[in-house]
């Protein structure tokens, strides 16, 4: 995909996933939150805590999952630590990392707590 097409496909996928979470009762806090350590696709509220969601889109869920690298995971941890540092409870704020996979048919598979630190 070209840069522009890929960018817009990513935005669309993130929008789909955000709506899915919102329908399940998780309000959207931030979309594409960027810190010094990296970017978090979606930050959703979960009670007193947060769900950090990395969205991956590809032809299949398996291919989408393959697109998540160890380097990217580390950047997610760094960005989430920075985000949580702005909260009153800091790093003691409840949080989890989900990975949302979207296939070419628009089907969403959520892997809850996929990135256990």
N, C-alpha and C positions, 0 to 999 in steps of 0.2 A: 504494500500500500504506500501511496505517496504520503509525505508528511502531513499535508492538510487533511487528506481523507482519513488517515490514521488518527489524527487529533480529534476530528469530529466523531469518528466511530467510538473513540474512548469516552468522549463526553456523553454520547448517547448511552453507552453501556453503563457508565456511572449513574446517569439519571434513572435508568431502569432499576438498578440495584437500590438506589436511594428510595425510590418509590416502593419497592418490595419491603425494605426495612420499615418504612413509615407505615405501611399497611399492617405491619405486625407490631406496631406500637413503639417503634424506636424513632424519636424525632431527629432530624438532621441538624447537627450543630455547625459543621463546616464542610464545605466541598473544596477539594484540592487545597487543603491547608499546607502551607509551605513554611518550614522552619530552616534553620541553618543546616540541620542534618539531612534534610530531604523533604519529600512531599508525601502526604497521606491523602489518598483518593477521597475517602469519606470518613467523617467523624460523626458517629451516631451516639445519642444519649441512651444510656441503659440504667434507669433509676438514678443512683448517686454516682454512677461511673460512666464509662465510655466504651464504645466498640470502635476500634480502628479497622477500617475495611480497605483491603487492597483488591481492586477489580482487575480481572484478566479476561480478555476476550480473544477467542480463536475459533477455528473450525469445529473443534470438539472440546469438551471439558478437560480431557486429558492433555491436549495440546496447550490449552490455556494454563493449566497447572505447571507445565514444563517451562513456561515463560517467567516464572518467579525464581530469581537467582539468589544465591547466598549474599551477595553484595547488596542487592535490593532489600532483602530482609533486614540486614544490618542498618541500612538507611531508614527503614520503617521504625526500627527500635529507637534509633537516635532521634528521629522526628517526634515520635510518641513521648519520649522522655522529656523533650523540650516542651511539648504541648502540656503534659501533665505538670511540669514545673510551674506553669502559670495558674494552676488550680490551688485553692486554699489548702487542700491536704497533700499537695505535691505528688510525689511518686507513690504515696500511700493511697491514692485515688484508685478505686477498682477499675480495671480495664482488661480488655481481651483483644486479640487480633484475629479477625476473620478474613478469609479469602473468598471472594465471590467470583465464580467462573461462569462465563457466558459463552454458549456455543453459537454457531452460525444461524441457528433457528431462533435465537433469542431466549433460549431456556437458561434459567439461572440455577446454579447449584451453589449453596452457601456451605462453606467448611468453617464451622464455628470453632473458635479457639485453635485455629490451625497452626499458629505460630507461637508455641509455648516458649517463653523466654527462660 
